[in-house]
């Protein structure tokens, strides 16, 4: 019934019969309404965008792309911003919100995201509120009453709240200048985190007496997701900005390890002064890893959907407030968490897709300081993710055909994620190419670029692997092919009669992990391919026939120190050392001492104000104080991140600390 109503009220402009499910729900609201742009979007002229940026946020200039988006919004245009985590998406809608005459509604998917943003805005002197299920009905009524009185310029709201009678009544009688959709990829079935509740946004906007400006923002969006966002939200001639996905401050590494706990403990211990997130694929892994770290004396906490709401809230606050600097969590944690000083993100298990990985890894280094993103890979991760894909998605109202289309897409994503864990090319370049962004094939800031490689001829091994696929009539998966050429004497091999295959045992002297590396390279470079159904089998391609029949050579890059072995994860700690030290590289011993003094003061203020320390000032701002040594209000206001409002609250205390240490 809900879908029928949506179809009746929204005008679809795509061919509903020729497109798969996630395209068939891409509706656009095309109903002709008088927008009265001149009346609604008259901008308050008592301040300009630069004054707002400096006064409330403490910055002297905009980052790349921000001004383009802000100008479009202030002209009354819709906008879509695809900007990497840490690029300053929130500034793109918060600055216009303070210049437009009415209220800006920001639709966010998670309570934690809203709370973080609202705390930061209130600390900066901006009146903002959030409305979601964490509030009682009495508190919601009071918040809406204050909003009706014009006390708030920005209101964060959960998508589920939009269809409630009380909120819709408020919105229909309020002056809504802009509706901003944060984490906009959630509206697309192509997205890695589709949320049906986001489809309510279109109906909500339709029910407003005057259509507001609509802006949307996300950090990760493939071409299909971008098109869906524009289509589903019905954006009208939007300003579309893609600033690029590259995060130069992030270091990427994949470690192929047998004993993950040992590697993890060594890393966390080495980076004991840093804050970090450890992602696990299942709740059980979260519990086990967190318990292990706690037993080893690490101040760690945990987060997953199996905990009570109070436990999740308490554990999240312990992490945000730096009481426990290490968070072990499922991917339920982190969306919208604006904790700027996360110095590392470790994936204990390989994620299901590069979209998921880049979003989760992007929670490191939001302040622009050097940070590390590491995957601890094992073959079991692939098996686990295959199981989660086949059994984890709620089919809901989807028919079997639609469900299979989505499963095929998810299997393809897992395949690309697995290839990432085996490529010897630049890891950053692999990620950027996935998002259709092309640049240098050498970044200098990933494990692969830091290793020395040599080109190895693997033609003979490749020919035998391909021949085994051919002679077995393309009926088996990767493991059966590898076990066959390696000469494994298992019940499965005997049962499939693969011990009688002409390629059986031909590569018995080659180490199995080397064979697996070469097999993954053949798949990565399309010498072979795999199916995307439930029972994955290896298939031949045109390139595989060229190797078998035309004598084409196959060469691949291998790290020199691993040329006879496998990619085992390299050094036990990154060559970069402590990311915290790298962030303070410009400071001498006296400067580092001052930084610790300022950090101690920041913690005192955070406890007094009951806010996370990074909301007072970021690590980056403290470092700049140590470099600039401001001596008065004028010089303190020149420090990036120090606005007038924050100076009035904290400036004198930080100046006193700096002068005492001078």
N, C-alpha and C positions, 0 to 999 in steps of 0.2 A: 504494500500500500504506500509506504514512504517513497519508494522509487517511482510509483505511478504519479504521485503528487508532484514530485520533482520534475518528471518528464512533462507534465501538463503546464507547469509554471515557468519552466526554463526552455528556451528555444535552442535546440541542438542544431549546429551547423556543420556536423560531420556526417558521413554516410554510416548510419547505425548498423546496417546489415553487413558491411564489408570490413568492419574493424573489430579487433578482439575486445574483450571485456574492459580493459583499462582505457581503451580509446572510446568505447561506447558511452562511458560516463563522463566524457569531457564536454560538458555543456557550457554554453556562454549565455549570459543574460543580455539579450539584445532588445528588450522592450524599450520603446521610445519614451523617455521621460524628459521633462524640462529640467535642466541641471542648475540653472541660475548661477553659473560659476562666478559671475561678477559680484553677486551679492554675498554668496557664501564664503568665497575665498579671498575676500579683501584682507590684506595682510596688515597687521599692526605695525606701525612705523616707529614706535618708540625705541626699538633696538634693531640692529641688523644682524645678519647671520654670524659675522665675525665677532661682534660684541657678545652674542649669546655663547659662542664657542669658548671664548676666553673667560667670561664671567662665571659660567656654570661648570665648565669642564676643564678649564685651565690650559687650553691649547692655543697656540698662536696661529696655527695654520691647519688646513684640512689635509687628510691623507688622500692618496690617489683614489679618484672616483667619487669621494664623498660630496664634493661641491657640485658635481654634475647631477647627482641624485637630488640633492637639496634644492637646487635651482629648478629642476623639473617639477618637483612637488609644490614649490612656492608659486610656480606658474599655473597651478591647478591641474597638472597632468598626472595620470597614473604612472607607476614606476615599478620596475622589477630589478632588484639588485642581487647578483650572484657573486658573493665576495667571500674569500676564505676566512675562517675563524681568526680573530685578531685583527681584521682589517678595519674594524670600526663600523659595522653595519648599524648598530643602535644609534650612532650619531646622525646617520642619514635620515632617521625619522624623528629623533628627539629634538634636534635643532628646529626643523620646521614646526613641530608641535608647539614649541614655545613662541613661535612667530604667528601662527594661524590663530584666528580669534576664538575658535571654539575648543572642543575636546577632541583629542586623538585617542582612539581605541586601539590598543595593541593586543592582538589575539595570539596567545602563546599556548603551547601544548602541555607544559608542566608547571606545577605549583612552584617548584624550586627556582625555575627561571624567572617567574614573576617576582618572587620575594627578593631575589638577588638584584634585579633591575630596579625595583622600587626603593630598596634600601639605598642603593647607590645614588639614585636621583634625589631622594630626600636629604642625603648627606651633602649633595651638591647645591641644595637650596631650591630644588624643583618640587612643587607639590604634586605628588603622584600617589596612586592607590592601586590595589589589585582586588579582584573579585573572583573567588573560586571556592571549591568545596572545603578549604581549610578554615573558612570563616563560618560562624553560626548565622542563622537566618537574621537574627537581630543585628549582627555586625554588617551583614550585607545590606540590610535596610538602611542602616545609618550611613554606610559608604555611599549608597545611591542617593540618599538625601543630601549629603555634602556635595556630591557631584552635581546634583541638580541646582545647587546654590552657587556653582561655579568655583568651588574650592580646588578642584583638580584640573590640571591641564592635560595630564596623561593618565589613562586608566588601562591597566592590564586585565585581560579577561580570558577565561578558558572557553574554548569553542562550544563546549556543552552548555555553558551559561547563556548563550545567545538566544536559545529557543524558549527560555523561561519567560513567563508572563511579566514578572516584575522587571526584568532587565529590558525586555522589548518595549515595555511601557515607558521606562526611563529614556531609552534611546530615541523613541519616536517624539519625545517632547524636549529633547536636549539639542544643542547645536553641535552636531558631530561634523568636524571639519575633515577628518581623515580616519580611515580604517587601515591599520597596518597589520599584515599577516606575517608573523615571524615563523621561522622554520617552515617556509612555504612548501618545501618538498613533500610535506605530510599530506598535501592535497592530491597527490598524484599516485595512481596505481603503479606507475613506473618507478616510483620512489622506493627507497629501502625502508621507509618508515611510514607507509600509508596509514592514515587515520580517517575512518569514515566520518567522524565528528567534524572534520574540516569542511565537508561538503555543505554543512549548515551555514557556512559563512556567506555563500551566494544568496541563499534565501533571506538571511538577515539584512544584507545590504539592499535587497529588493524591497524589503518592508519599511525602509527608512523613507520619510517624506521627501527628502532631497538626497540624491546620490552624492556621497562624499568622495574625496580623492581616495583611491585605493592603491596602497603600496605593498609590496611583498618582498621578502628577503630570505635568502638561504645561503648556506656555505657550500653545499655540494649538490650539483644538479647536472645530469647528463642532458644532451640535446632533447631527448624525449620528455624528461621531467620539466625542462624549461618551457617547452611548448604546451605541456599540460597545465602548468601554472597560469600561463597567459589565457589559455582557453577556458579552464574551469572557473577561474575568478572573473572572467569576462573583462579583463583589463582593456581599456580603450586607448588605442594608439600610445602604448606605454613607452616611457624611456627605459630601455633595457641596457643594463650595464653588467658586463662580465669583466671583472678586474683581473682575473687570472687566479689560478688555484695555488700558485707556488708560495710556500712558506719557507723562505730562505734560512730562517733561524732554527728550523727543525732538522735534526740528524736522524736518518733512517737506517735501520739495520734489521736483518733477519738472522737469527741464530738457530741452527739445527742442533738440538741438544737431546741427550738421552735422559739426563737428570735435571729436570727443570727447577726443582726446589733448590738445589745447590747453586745453580746459576742465579736464580732470583735472589737468594739470600746474600750472595756475594755482591750483587749489584746494589741492592737496597742498603747494605751495610756500608759500602763504599760511598754512597750518596746519602749518608745519614742526616745531613743538614738540609736536604732538599725535600720538597713536597712532591708526591707522585701518585699516579693511579695505576692499578693493576687490574686489567680486565680479564674475566674468565667467561667461558661459554655457558657454564651451568651453575646453578645455586650450590650444588654439592662441591664443585671446585672452589667457589668463593669461600665456603665455610672451611674447607680443608686448608687452603692457602693462608687464609687469615689466621687460623689457629696455629699453623706452623710458624708464621712470622711472629706472632705474639709469644709463642713458646721460646723463640730465639731472642726475645727481648726487644722486638721492634714495636713501636707505638703505631699499631695498625687498627683499622676498623673495617666494617663490611657493609655492603648495601645490595639488596636484591628484593624481588617482589614477594618472597616468602616471609619477610620480616613484617612485624606490625608497623602501622603508620608511625607510632611513637618511636619505635626503634630506628626506623629509617630517618626520621627527622633528627633524632639525637645524634646518630652516627654521622649524618651529613654535616651537621653543625660542628661536630668535633673536628671534622676534616677542614671545613671552610675556615674555622677559627684557629687552625694550626695546633689544636690540642693533640690531635693524632695526625701526623703529616702523611700517612700512607693509607690510601683507600683501596680496598679490594672489592670489586663489584662486577655485576653483570652489566650488559649494555643498557639496562634500565636506568643507570646512573649517568649523570653528566650533561644531558642536553640543556644548554642555556646556563650552566654553571659558569659564572664569570670570575672564577678564582684565577687571578692573573699570574700567580707564582708557581704553577705546576711545572716542575722542571723535567719530569719524565712521565711517559705513558708506556707501560709494558703490557703487551698482550700475552697472557699465559697460554691462551689458545688462539690459533689463527681465526680471524673473523670470517663471516660468511661472504662478504663482498668488499670490494675496494671502497664503495660508498660508505659502508659502515666503518671500515678501518680509518679512512681519512677524516671522517667526522670525529671519531673517538680519539685518534692520534692528535687531532687539532686542538684538543683541550690542553695540550702542553704549550707553554711559551706564549700565552696570549698577550704578554707584555712586550713581546718582541725580543726577549733575551734568549740566548742559546738553550735549547732543550732537546731531549732525546726521545725517539719513538722506536721501540724494539719489539719484535715478535719472537717469541720462543716457540719454534715450530717442531712438531713431531707428526709422523704420518697418521697417527690416531686422530689428529685434529680434523683431517679430511673426512674420515669415517663418521666422526661425531657430527660434523656439520651436515653431511648428507642425511643422517638420521633426523636432525632438527628440521631440515628443509622438507623432508617427506612427511613429517608428523607434526610440525610446529605451527603451520598456518591454519587458521580457522576459515573453512571454506564458506561459511555464512550462507548467503543467497546465491553463490556461484554454482553454475552447473558444472558437470564433469569436464566439458571442453574448456571452459574458462579456467578452471582450476589447473588443468594440465598445461595451459599456456603460461600461467604464472609460475608453475613449478619448473617449466623449461627455462624461463628467464632466470629463476633463482639458481638453477644448476649451472647455467652459463656464467653467472656472476661468481659462483664458487670456483669454477674452473679458472677464471681470470685471477682470482685471489690466490689460488694455489700456484699458478705460474709466477706470480710476483715473488713467492717465497723461494723460487728456484732460479730465477733469472740471474745471470752474472753481469747484466747491463746495469746502467745507473738506475737505482731504485726510484729516485725522484722523477726521472724522465719517464719511467714506466707508469707511474701514477698520473702524471700530467697528460701523457698520451691517451690514457684511458678516458680522461675528461676532454679529449679533443684539443689539447693545448700542446703545442710543439715548441721546443726550445733546444737548449744545449743537451747533448747526450753525455755530458760530464758535468756534475754539479760540485764535486769536491767535498760534499758534506753528507755522504752516505757511505755505508760500509763497503759497497762494491767499488765506488770511486776511490776509496782510500787503499784498497788492496791493489797489488800488482798482478796483472793477468797476462797470460800468454795464450796464443791461439793454438788449439790442439786438433789434429786430424782424427775424427772419430768415425770415418766413413765405413770401415769394416764392421764395427760394432753396430752402427746404424743400419747397415744392410741386413745383418742377421736379425735384428729386432723387427724390421719391416717385413722380412721374409717369413718370420714366425707368424706375424699377423695375417699375412697372405695365405700361408699354408694351413692355418687354422680356420680359414674362411671367415675371418673378421667376426668371430663369435664370442670372444672373451675380453675380459678387462685387463687393465695394466698389470695387476699382480700375477695373474695367470701367465701372461706373456713373459714377465721377468723370471718367474719361477721356472718356466719351461727352458729358457735359454741358459739359466744358471744351473739346470740339472737337478732341481729339487725333487726329492722322493717322498711326496706327500699323498694322502688319500685323494685329495682333490685332483692333483695332476694325473694320478693313475685312473681315477674315475672318469676324467675327461679324455683319457687315452692320449694325453699330451706327452707322455713319456715315449710315444711312438712317432712324435712329430720330427721331421727331418732336422729341425733346429735344436732339438733337445740336447742340453749340455754343451752346446758349442761355445758358450761364454762362461763356462764353469770357473775359469781362473780369474775372471774379472770380479772385483768386489761388488757386492750387491748395491751398495750406496752409489757407486760410480755408475752402474747400469741405470739406477733410478734417475740420477742427474741427467744422463744422456737421453733417457726416455722422455723426461719432462722437457728437455730442450727440443726434441723432435715434435712434441705436441705444441710447444710455444711457437715454433717456427713453421707450423702447419705441414711438416713432413708426415705427420699422422694427425688424426683428430679423434674425438670421442663423441659418442651419442649423448643426448641430454635426457634420456629416459631414466626410469628407476634403476634398471640394470645396465650400467654404463659399460659399453664395449668400445674397443679400439677399432678404428676404420682407416682404410687407405685414402690417400689424396693424390692429386696430380703430381705433387712434389715427391711423394713416396715412390711412385712409379718411375720418376726420373732417376732416382737413386738406384732402383733395382734394374731398370732396363736401359738407361742411357749413361750410366757410369758417373752421375753427378756426385761430386765430393761434398762431404759434410764436415764443417769445422765449427768449433765452439770455443768460447773463452772459458778458461779455468784459472783460478788463482794459482800463482806459481807454487806457493807452498802446499797447495792442495791438488796439484795436477794429477797425482796418483791416487787421490782419495776423494773426499767429498767436501762440500761446503759445510763445515762443522760449527761455524759461528765465530771464527776468528778469535781475537783476544778475549780474555775474560772480562775486560772492561773496555769501554771505548777509548780510542787513542786520545780523545778529546779530554778525558779526565772528568773531574767534577764540573757539571754544567754551571753550578753556582759560582765556581772560581772564574769560569769563562765570562759570566755576567758581570763580574767585578774586575775584569782585566785591566781597566783603565785606572784603578785605584792602587796606591802604594799601601804600605802597612798602616800608616796613619789614617788613610782614607778608609781602609777596611774596618779599622777600629771605630771610626766615626759612624760607618754604616751600621755596625752592631748596636751602637748607642741609639741611633735613630730608630732602628728596628725595635729595640726595647721600649722606647717611648711610644712608638706606634702601637705596640701591643697593650700598653697601659691605657692609651686613649680608646682603643678598640673595646677593651673590657668595660671602660666607663660608659661608652656609647652603646654597648651591646651590639656591635656590628663586626663583621669580619675585618681583619687588619688591612687587607688590600683595598677595602673601600675607603679607608682613611687616606692612604697614599700607596701607590704601587711600589714594588721593589725598584722599578726603573726610575721613578720619581726620586726615591731616596738616594739612588746612585748619583743622579744628576745634582742633588743637593751637595753630596760629598765632593763632586767635581767642581761645582760653581762656587761653593762657600758663600752663599748669600749673607749679607750683613744687615739688611733692612728690608722693609716691606717691598720697596720697588724692585730690588734685586731678587727677592724671593718669588715675586709674581712672574719673573722671567723664567723660572723653572717649569718645564713642561709638566702638566698635571696639577699645578697649583693655581686654582681659580680664586676669585675674590671672596666667594662665600667660604671656601675651605680655609683661606688665609685668616679670615675673621675668627673662625672656630679654633684653628690649630696653629696658625702660622707663628705666633709669638713663642709658643713652647718649643717648636722646632728651631727657630732662630736662636733661642737661648741655649739649646743643646749644642748647636753648631759653634756658637761663640765661646762656650765653655771649653770645647775641645780644640779650639784654634790655638 
